[in-house]
Amino acid sequence: MGSGISMKVCMVTSSFPRYDGDSWGPFILNYCKTLQKLGIEMHVVAPLAKPCKKMEEEIEGVIIHRFNYWPLKSTQRLAYPPGIIPNIKNYSLAKFQIFPYIFACFSKVLETVKKHKIDLIHAQWAFPSGFVAVLTEKVLKIPFLVTTQGAEFFISKPTFIKKIIRYVLQKAECVMPVSYHMYKRAIVYGADKNSIFVIPNAVDTKTFSKSNNNGRSELGIDPDNYVILTVRRLVHEKKVDVLIQAFAKFAESKSKVNLVIIGDGPERKKLENLARKLDVADKAIFIGWIDNKNLPKYYNISDVYVLSTVQEGLSLSLLEAMSCGLPVICTNIVGNPEVVSDGKNGFLVPPNDPNAICERLGYLYDNPNLATEMGKKAAKFINQNYSLKVIGKRIKDVYEKVVNGYSQ
C-alpha cells in the first residue's frame, strides 16, 4: 500500500452522484471523501445512470468505477431516482433488470477487487449491493460489511428479495444499521447481534449550516411568508399527502404561508391534485429534484421542516434541516426519536395525523423565539453527533475491526 494508506475498501452502491451537486446519493460520496482523508483508499462501484457518461473518474482521491447493466443504456431504469424499491413497484422494465444488474455489478466488483487488491467490501443496502458482496466473498474470500438504510426491512414483495436480504445479513462480517430501530430489525432478519454496529448517516455540517442570508425573492417566494419545507421522494410511504392536509388546515387562518416540497416520484401528480382539491395549489410549491449543492438555500429560507413519513431508516434530510438550525416536526417512528427530543430540538407527532402536524405548526408560528431556540439546539446536536468527521472515524474503526478479525 502507498504511504499513509491503511487499507483499500470497495464501496458498492446502487445510488451515487451522477454529476457534481447531484441529489442522488451525495452522502455516500461524502463518506468516501472523509474516509480517504483518514488514510483509506476508497473505490466505488456504482451503476452508470444518465446524464453521467463517465465510466471511470476520480473525485478528491476517491476512484469511481461505473457499469452498464442493460443493452439499451437509455432505458436503465432499475438504479435510478427515486430508487430501486419504488422502481420495482412502479416500472415493469425495472423488474426485468434485477438479475442483469446483479451480474454486471458482480463482474465490476470482481474486476475492481482483483485489480486494486481490495481488503474489504462495504455494501450500501443489503440488496442488491449486499448480495453482490456475498457472491464476491465466496469467490475471492474477501470480507464484507453492509450498511442497512432501512428500505430493505420494509420489502414484502417480491419474496425472493426478502429471502436474499436475510441471507446477506446472516453472512456479513458486520451489519451497520443507521438507527437503533433498524438494529432490532436486523436481529429479526438473523444478523448476529455481536456484529451489529449502529452507524447513522452523516451530515456535511459545513455545507448544511445556518445562514442569515434570506434569498426568498430569488427563489420566487415572498420574503414575508411563513415557509414550511419538506424534502422527500414522492412515494406513498413518505405520506406527503398527510403534510398537505395539515398545511391546508394550517393555511385556513394564515394568509401569508407557503409549503415548499422538494423531490419527485410517482405520487407527484396525485399530490398536486390534492393541493388543488384542498384549495392550496397557489401556496404549495412543488420544486422537483434540485442539485444537492442548492439544498442549503431552501433550508435557510424556511421557518420549519416537516417529515410526515411512516417508513424511514434515518432521514438524511431531517439531519440536514436540523444542521441548518431549523425546528423540525416529524413522525414518532423508527429512527426519528433517536434524533428529535420532543419539545427540545423539535416535535414528534403520531403518524398519519394531519391535525397533530397542524397543531405543532401553529405552536411554532405563534412562538418564534421558542422556534429559534429549538433550531439552535438541533444544530448543536447534529454537529456533536452526526458530522462527517464524527461518523467517518466510527466507520474507520469498524473497518479495522472487520479486516483484523477476518485475517486472524
VOGU-3710 file (C-alpha; in Angstrom, 3 decimals, decimal comma):
1> mgsgismkvc> 0,000/0,000/0,000  1,025/3,580/-0,585  2,301/5,888/2,086  -0,360/6,718/4,627  -2,853/4,153/3,251  -4,057/1,761/5,953  -6,347/-0,350/3,726  -8,262/-0,427/0,469  -12,050/-0,508/0,519  -14,550/-1,026/-2,288
11> mvtssfpryd> -17,886/0,726/-1,685  -20,668/-0,984/-3,650  -23,794/1,102/-4,094  -26,826/1,416/-6,339  -27,125/5,138/-5,562  -24,292/7,551/-6,279  -23,979/11,125/-7,632  -24,062/11,250/-11,422  -22,560/14,750/-11,574  -21,277/17,464/-9,264
21> gdswgpfiln> -24,056/18,538/-6,903  -26,395/15,641/-7,749  -29,001/14,775/-5,106  -28,695/11,052/-5,901  -26,649/9,563/-3,033  -24,345/12,505/-2,212  -23,886/11,285/1,364  -22,087/8,183/0,068  -19,564/10,298/-1,825  -19,116/12,425/1,306
31> ycktlqklgi> -18,405/9,273/3,361  -15,820/8,160/0,839  -14,062/11,530/0,709  -13,937/11,623/4,522  -12,556/8,083/4,754  -9,999/8,885/2,045  -8,707/11,718/4,230  -8,466/9,254/7,127  -5,974/7,138/5,182  -8,272/4,622/3,465
41> emhvvaplak> -8,046/4,175/-0,299  -11,668/4,303/-1,430  -13,018/2,723/-4,607  -16,696/2,969/-5,555  -18,586/0,573/-7,821  -21,855/2,145/-8,984  -24,199/1,853/-11,984  -23,990/4,276/-14,871  -27,126/6,432/-14,863  -27,992/9,282/-17,194
51> pckkmeeeie> -26,874/12,009/-17,553  -23,495/10,650/-16,376  -21,265/9,313/-19,194  -18,011/8,703/-17,297  -17,260/5,036/-16,723  -14,155/5,844/-14,640  -13,326/9,019/-12,739  -11,593/10,284/-9,624  -13,063/12,790/-7,171  -10,761/14,085/-4,414
61> gviihrfnyw> -8,865/10,805/-4,417  -11,975/8,592/-4,500  -11,904/6,316/-7,563  -15,276/5,570/-9,168  -15,893/2,539/-11,391  -19,257/2,501/-13,205  -21,019/-0,261/-15,125  -23,917/-0,721/-17,556  -26,500/-3,419/-16,925  -28,945/-3,202/-19,843
71> plkstqrlay> -28,308/-3,353/-23,610  -30,072/-0,057/-24,266  -28,334/2,319/-21,847  -31,038/4,986/-22,044  -33,601/2,536/-20,577  -31,592/1,526/-17,495  -34,500/2,107/-15,107  -33,709/0,000/-12,018  -30,952/2,007/-10,301  -32,280/5,479/-10,887
81> ppgiipnikn> -34,204/8,055/-8,841  -36,434/7,628/-6,878  -34,741/4,277/-6,040  -34,651/0,541/-6,676  -37,609/-0,440/-4,470  -40,095/2,160/-5,839  -38,845/1,477/-9,369  -39,559/-2,243/-8,993  -43,038/-1,382/-7,750  -43,864/1,161/-10,439
91> yslakfqifp> -41,983/0,171/-13,602  -42,345/-3,233/-15,301  -38,992/-2,883/-17,067  -37,172/-2,430/-13,765  -38,233/-5,917/-12,640  -36,532/-7,490/-15,667  -33,335/-5,595/-14,962  -32,728/-7,037/-11,469  -30,636/-10,040/-12,483  -28,723/-8,278/-15,296
101> yifacfskvl> -27,900/-5,581/-12,751  -26,591/-8,138/-10,215  -24,470/-9,886/-12,863  -22,992/-6,630/-14,206  -22,294/-5,257/-10,718  -20,731/-8,550/-9,613  -18,443/-8,557/-12,671  -17,315/-4,987/-11,995  -16,688/-5,689/-8,297  -14,621/-8,781/-9,134
111> etvkkhkidl> -12,569/-6,755/-11,589  -12,043/-3,921/-9,089  -11,103/-6,180/-6,176  -8,560/-8,116/-8,221  -7,012/-5,127/-9,992  -6,674/-2,901/-6,926  -6,069/-5,583/-4,261  -9,073/-4,527/-2,179  -9,080/-5,507/1,521  -12,769/-5,008/2,336
121> ihaqwafpsg> -16,119/-4,572/0,595  -18,656/-2,140/2,033  -22,137/-2,647/0,566  -24,699/0,139/0,795  -28,084/-1,575/1,210  -28,443/-5,321/1,686  -29,967/-5,643/-1,779  -28,674/-5,662/-4,420  -25,219/-4,483/-3,240  -25,121/-6,824/-0,256
131> fvavltekvl> -25,912/-9,831/-2,417  -23,097/-8,887/-4,801  -20,768/-8,665/-1,788  -21,795/-12,187/-0,686  -21,012/-13,570/-4,130  -17,639/-11,808/-4,154  -16,765/-13,154/-0,716  -17,487/-16,691/-1,888  -15,275/-16,334/-4,973  -12,376/-14,238/-3,648
141> kipflvttqg> -12,599/-14,830/0,126  -12,733/-11,133/0,952  -14,681/-9,829/3,983  -17,694/-7,573/3,553  -19,960/-5,450/5,681  -23,373/-3,988/4,930  -24,984/-0,655/5,746  -28,757/-1,048/6,023  -30,523/2,235/5,307  -33,959/0,894/6,269
151> aeffiskptf> -35,799/0,329/2,999  -34,637/-3,293/2,960  -36,657/-4,142/6,038  -39,940/-2,959/4,571  -39,887/-5,193/1,493  -42,670/-7,774/1,343  -42,693/-8,496/-2,397  -41,102/-9,981/-4,373  -40,490/-12,557/-1,641  -37,203/-13,784/-3,108
161> ikkiiryvlq> -35,638/-10,382/-2,394  -36,662/-10,643/1,249  -35,009/-14,075/1,422  -31,837/-12,726/-0,165  -31,679/-9,882/2,374  -31,984/-12,358/5,241  -29,170/-14,456/3,741  -26,921/-11,402/3,250  -27,320/-10,171/6,816  -26,528/-13,621/8,170
171> kaecvmpvsy> -23,366/-13,915/6,087  -21,958/-10,399/6,571  -18,961/-9,941/8,818  -20,666/-6,832/10,115  -24,015/-5,070/9,702  -24,239/-1,297/10,162  -27,865/-0,129/10,508  -28,410/3,632/10,502  -30,568/3,627/13,652  -31,199/1,532/16,750
181> hmykraivyg> -34,669/0,700/15,482  -33,041/-0,804/12,379  -30,674/-2,666/14,723  -33,670/-4,531/16,132  -34,946/-5,330/12,641  -31,516/-6,638/11,612  -31,607/-9,099/14,508  -35,058/-10,292/13,405  -33,532/-10,932/9,979  -30,874/-13,159/11,551
191> adknsifvip> -27,886/-10,820/11,891  -25,502/-11,664/14,752  -26,135/-9,015/17,409  -22,435/-9,086/18,346  -21,540/-7,991/14,827  -24,009/-5,115/14,540  -22,724/-1,561/14,904  -25,207/1,299/14,638  -23,620/3,928/12,382  -26,073/6,661/11,382
201> navdtktfsk> -25,933/8,718/8,227  -23,716/11,772/8,492  -24,220/15,400/7,529  -21,762/17,719/5,843  -22,189/20,285/8,607  -20,034/22,851/6,792  -22,334/22,847/3,774  -25,560/22,428/5,735  -25,319/25,226/8,271  -27,297/28,246/9,373
211> snnngrselg> -27,108/31,287/7,105  -28,624/34,706/7,754  -28,931/35,452/4,053  -32,625/35,492/3,154  -32,767/34,591/-0,518  -36,509/34,023/-0,792  -37,049/36,588/-3,529  -34,561/34,946/-5,886  -36,326/31,620/-5,320  -39,726/33,133/-6,102
221> idpdnyvilt> -41,032/33,141/-2,526  -42,490/36,177/-0,751  -39,911/37,345/1,853  -42,719/37,957/4,371  -44,274/34,497/4,123  -44,001/31,719/6,706  -42,296/28,826/4,888  -42,750/25,134/5,665  -40,324/22,766/3,946  -40,108/19,050/3,229
231> vrrlvhekkv> -37,530/17,201/1,109  -38,865/13,819/0,063  -39,111/11,137/-2,558  -42,743/11,437/-3,586  -43,776/7,858/-2,891  -46,710/6,523/-0,902  -44,865/5,631/2,308  -43,463/9,151/2,731  -47,020/10,439/3,317  -46,608/13,872/1,808
241> dvliqafakf> -50,392/13,806/1,366  -50,726/13,960/5,166  -48,492/17,039/5,228  -50,561/18,727/2,503  -53,724/18,042/4,506  -52,092/19,541/7,607  -50,902/22,553/5,623  -54,374/23,163/4,169  -55,821/23,242/7,671  -52,991/25,492/8,896
251> aeskskvnlv> -53,483/27,875/5,940  -57,177/28,384/6,752  -56,250/31,056/9,261  -52,878/32,146/7,785  -52,782/34,014/4,504  -49,043/34,508/4,056  -47,747/30,923/4,146  -46,057/28,521/1,740  -45,412/24,795/1,692  -42,267/24,017/-0,309
261> iigdgperkk> -41,969/20,402/-1,476  -38,601/19,359/-2,879  -38,422/15,968/-4,559  -40,155/13,887/-7,174  -41,640/10,451/-7,731  -44,691/8,504/-8,880  -47,011/10,267/-6,378  -46,327/13,793/-7,616  -49,366/14,220/-9,873  -51,633/12,790/-7,184
271> lenlarkldv> -50,217/15,214/-4,612  -50,594/18,208/-6,930  -54,236/17,229/-7,468  -54,725/17,011/-3,701  -53,329/20,531/-3,262  -55,806/21,804/-5,859  -58,667/19,913/-4,214  -57,832/21,457/-0,828  -57,533/24,912/-2,400  -53,836/25,418/-1,549
281> adkaifigwi> -52,343/24,906/-5,018  -51,246/28,546/-5,075  -49,427/28,138/-1,762  -47,956/24,613/-2,151  -44,837/24,879/-4,328  -43,577/21,668/-5,974  -39,916/22,206/-6,792  -38,948/18,728/-8,045  -35,414/17,414/-7,667  -32,713/20,046/-7,281
291> dnknlpkyyn> -28,943/19,805/-7,076  -27,723/18,909/-3,616  -25,494/22,000/-3,555  -28,634/24,167/-3,813  -30,471/22,477/-0,951  -28,935/24,620/1,827  -30,562/27,695/0,239  -34,010/26,198/0,740  -33,316/25,072/4,299  -32,142/28,589/5,091
301> isdvyvlstv> -35,186/30,389/3,679  -37,570/28,101/5,602  -39,088/28,512/9,054  -39,782/24,865/9,875  -39,089/21,422/8,427  -41,723/18,667/8,458  -41,177/14,923/7,991  -44,509/13,091/7,738  -43,194/9,683/6,664  -44,338/6,321/8,037
311> qeglslslle> -41,292/4,448/6,686  -37,713/5,514/7,262  -34,344/4,294/8,459  -32,937/7,654/9,449  -33,841/10,575/7,210  -30,808/12,441/5,869  -32,972/15,463/5,019  -34,112/15,593/8,654  -30,475/15,715/9,786  -29,665/18,368/7,173
321> amscglpvic> -32,594/20,537/8,245  -31,538/20,326/11,885  -27,940/21,087/10,946  -29,204/24,282/9,277  -30,844/25,333/12,538  -34,456/24,578/11,651  -37,017/23,464/14,234  -38,491/20,191/12,989  -41,770/18,326/13,229  -41,526/14,619/12,457
331> tnivgnpevv> -43,439/11,404/12,957  -42,697/9,415/16,091  -41,453/6,331/14,221  -38,300/4,231/13,751  -35,111/6,352/13,924  -36,714/9,783/14,346  -36,907/9,715/18,187  -33,178/8,953/18,258  -32,553/12,410/16,804  -35,518/14,538/17,868
341> sdgkngflvp> -36,168/15,108/21,571  -39,815/16,119/21,742  -40,210/19,705/22,862  -36,449/20,362/22,956  -34,956/20,370/19,458  -38,201/19,618/17,631  -41,569/17,921/17,935  -42,649/14,313/17,497  -46,172/13,645/16,243  -48,177/10,443/15,625
351> pndpnaicer> -48,020/9,085/12,051  -50,944/9,757/9,695  -52,203/12,611/11,869  -52,548/15,910/9,951  -54,250/17,550/12,932  -51,197/16,926/15,132  -48,872/18,403/12,498  -51,164/21,411/12,105  -51,269/21,996/15,862  -47,452/21,952/16,128
361> lgylydnpnl> -47,108/24,249/13,119  -49,430/26,697/14,839  -47,442/26,480/18,062  -44,129/27,254/16,314  -45,778/30,039/14,295  -47,085/31,670/17,485  -43,807/31,215/19,384  -40,959/32,370/17,104  -38,438/32,758/19,920  -39,008/29,184/21,053
371> atemgkkaak> -38,713/28,010/17,435  -35,358/29,778/17,096  -34,088/28,195/20,317  -35,195/24,733/19,121  -33,291/25,273/15,888  -30,109/26,213/17,746  -30,340/23,072/19,887  -30,967/20,981/16,776  -27,868/22,341/15,022  -25,690/21,805/18,105
381> finqnyslkv> -26,901/18,203/18,461  -26,138/17,374/14,826  -22,688/18,977/14,965  -21,756/16,974/18,036  -23,134/13,609/16,914  -23,703/13,401/13,151  -20,913/15,316/11,428  -18,819/13,639/8,714  -15,769/13,819/10,963  -17,503/12,017/13,839
391> igkrikdvye> -19,195/9,342/11,718  -16,142/8,868/9,470  -13,959/7,893/12,445  -16,619/5,440/13,628  -16,774/3,789/10,205  -12,974/3,529/10,053  -12,942/1,827/13,469  -15,438/-0,764/12,210  -13,401/-1,331/9,043  -10,313/-2,084/11,124
401> kvvngysq> -12,205/-4,473/13,390  -13,587/-6,405/10,436  -10,293/-6,619/8,492  -8,214/-7,534/11,526  -10,762/-10,062/12,743  -11,128/-11,668/9,310  -7,386/-12,159/8,917  -6,955/-13,901/12,288
//
